[in-house]
Amino acid sequence: MADDEPGDRRKHFEELTRRHPADPDAARAFLAARIEMIRGDARMTPEEKERAIAELRERLSRPERPDGG
Amino acid sequence: MPTEALADVNPSSVAQGQRGIAIERFSEITARTPRSSDAEAAFMASKLHLLRTHPVEPKDLGRRVELSARFRTRMMAAEALPPVAPTRPVPGGVGYGAFYKDAFKTAFQTGTSISWKIVCSTPPGGNVSDWLYLTATNRSSLGVEAFVSYHGQNETTFNVFDWARPGDEWQTHILFADLGEYLSTEASHGEDFQILQVMNTTLESSPGAWSNQVHLWNFPQSRWDLVYQFDYAADLAKQTTGWVGSWGPIVETFQDAYSGTSPMGALDASVATRDAGGTWSNWDPLLDTQSDIRTDNKGFVLSFLDPNFTWVVTS
């Protein structure tokens, strides 16, 4: 499990990630959760929320739309 | 209730001794208006949620559990909820944490970085049965989140989610069992906490070329280890526009209410800023002049806060 140089563990971490990949649902849940974070952000205007949610929905729409929206 | 149904009810009629007529009219209107069992259930459920998540001192947690059970019994007796009302996971809440103020979020030119010690007890304890994140951004809109993820009690991981890689954001997923040299214990406010020290940086490496980098502090070697890097084309406008990048260290929730969780939080969260000439500032603690605390009433109770760079919550 070679590293590029001392202090550079990128290859090591890539290999560990390949060994135990993240649940595919996790990434979609991550993005869907951000939509709810936006909805609950008291500092944002409705227009800002709408714009930010649209951007996240675009990301979510790539594989599928697990947020039901 | 339809508003037109109330149009002919003059408030003065109540004051003129015609209270009985007004009551009759309201009774008629109520009888004509179909009741929404969903709305009633939601109303009652929201009250139960408030009760469950109202911040209380640890010594009063037992009392809250007792009151919640009594309230639920009352709701079921009133048929406000079906006998078994599953608590639907509510993703995307903020159990506790700091959000950058608008001016501070965009106050960098060619780079921004956050370093913090994630207080990450394992297992999370309490009623954690879904995902729960301990995460932060470094203010940049195309930066990464380098974060601890709990999934129930048995899976705790370190992850990198890269906002500069649409459709391929999730890049790193490391079991805590493989993070031995990066986990340590640190004392704060008289208590010992397990910590993972993370540095999350976004910088312009050359004009129009940006890089996201994640380092972890290697305790045995006493050095920062680079564990992730991604280079991409962008500009400052893209790095400072939008909502992504607005949160500092937060506990991000996926359940309606938490109770009994072990300590989670942030120690010594510090931010560095790179100016137009490429010079980094010193590390400065994240202050309350630069950030606001957000808490969504999910049941987390503050153990201590040094505004806003050090804090720990339990539930």
Interface residues (C-beta under 8 A of the other chain):
Chain A: P6 G7 D8 R9 R10 H12 F13 E14 L16 T17 H20 P21 A22 D23 A26 A27 A29 F30 L31 A32 A33 R34 I35 E36 M37 I38 R39 G40 D41 A42 R43 M44 E48 R51 A52 E55 R59 R62 P63
Chain B: V90 P91 G92 G93 V94 F99 D102 W131 Y133 S149 H151 T157 N159 F161 P166 G167 E169 W170 Q171 T172 H173 I174 L175 D178 L216 N218 Q221 R223 W224 D225 L226 V227 Y228 Q229 G242 W243 V244 S246 W247 E252 F254 D292 R294 D296
